[in-house]
């Protein structure tokens, strides 16, 4: 698995990494400039300091290459691998100053994405054997969504819409602002093309029936109890078995399997991105070659 799929995606990725490097380096790495002589080269190793699911190696490599294209980056563990504490993830060799300039940004990305992949994998494992998908939300770090949604996929999860531009989801504030669920659905259908599916958020059995009557394609059962969710699924399956059903709203690792047993198709979990910690990873200089 790689982090790069299209040229436009490459441009967006490079833009984010360059901004992060600019934020960190500014006018120059004054410590490295003061200590490391020109022509000094080293070999560094990225090392796991705890157990986790690895994600972000392509982005770490790209960070080093954007600082210095002559650096040699050798991947030792692939994204999606379960790594143990002490595992060597990659080796980078070349100009020492370049290694030090890229270090923090590369590690920040690698640690953050590995944390997300690890949390995602724990949710995916929890519902193993059941016909349900764990999906993410838009609750991501501003500017890092392309990276964090990638990490969700590495962890075995699936992506929900990327942004407001690629999926029609009628939420509670849309309903309140438009004057009701049925009106919001009718307006959405009137003002979008025929290929666009309409998803609506529902919070009660009454709203489930209203959404079905309005002809939505996907129903998001938001913040429902397990019992209410079961009842909602029964109603939907008995009347419109073709409808896709999503569960959402404060679903934790402890209750995700119970939610899956209600019969929903998707479980969206904001926590896999907004509450994931960072994996502990460090870069160690292993050998030096002063010229």
Residue, then its C-alpha position, 0 to 999 in steps of 0.5 A: x500500500x502506498x500513500x500516493x495514487x494520483x498526481x493531484x494527490x501528490x501535489x496536495x501531500x507535498x503542499x502539506x509536508x512543505x508547510x510543516x517543514x517550513x513551520x519547523x525550520x523557518x529561516x534555518x536549523x540554527x542548532x544543526x548549522x552551528x554543530x554539523x559541518x558541511x559534508x558530514x554524512x550519517x545513517x539513521x534508523x527509525x525505531x518503534x518504542x512500543x507495539x503498534x500498527x505502522x502507518x505513514x512510511x510513504x509520507x515519512x520517506x517523502x518528507x526526507x526526500x523533500x528536504x534532500x532528494x539524494x537521501x537514501x531511504x530504505x523501508x524495513x517495515x510496510x504500512x499495515x504491519x503490526x510492529x513490536x517495540x524495538x523494531x527497525x522501521x526504516x533506514x535513512x542515509x546521507x547528509x547529516x544536516x538533511x536528516x536532522x532537518x527532516x526528523x521531527x516532521x517525518x516522525x510527527x506524521x509517522x507517529x500520528x498516523x500509526x496511532x490512528x491505524x492502531x486505534x482503527x485496527x482495535x475497532x475492526x478486530x472488535x467486530x471481526x466476523x460480522x457483516x459491518x464496516x468501521x468508517x471514519x468521519x470528518x473529525x480530523x486534524x485541520x490540514x491533515x485529513x488526506x493523511x489521517x483517512x489514509x491511516x484509517x484504511x491502513x488500520x482496516x477501516x473505510x473512509x466516509x465522505x472526504x469533505x462537504x463536496x463529495x457526499x450529501x449528508x443531511x444533519x440536524x442543523x440542515x433539518x432545523x434550518x430548512x424547516x423539517x426532514x422531509x423538506x430538506x430531503x425534497x430540496x436536496x433531491x431537487x437541487x442535486x443530480x440524479x446520481x447523488x445518493x441522499x443520506x439523512x441523520x435520524x434520532x428517533x423512530x418517528x424520524x426513521x419513518x419520516x426518512x423512509x417516507x421521504x425516500x432517502x438512500x441511507x439512514x444514519x441512526x444518530x446517538x440511539x440506544x442499542x434497543x432503539x437502534x434494533x427497532x429502527x433496523x427492524x423497521x427499515x429492513x422490513x419495509x426497505x431492505x435495500x437501504x443502507x444503515x449507518x450507526x453513529x454517535x459516541x460509539x466506543x470500543x466497549x459497545x461497538x460489537x453490540x452496535x454491530x449486532x443490531x444489523x447496521x451496515x456501517x459504524x462511523x466513529x470519530x474517535x479513531x481520528x480525533x481521539x487517537x494518540x501518537x505511537x512512540x517512534x524515534x530516529x537514532x543516528x547509528x553511524x557517522x562519516x565526517x568528511 
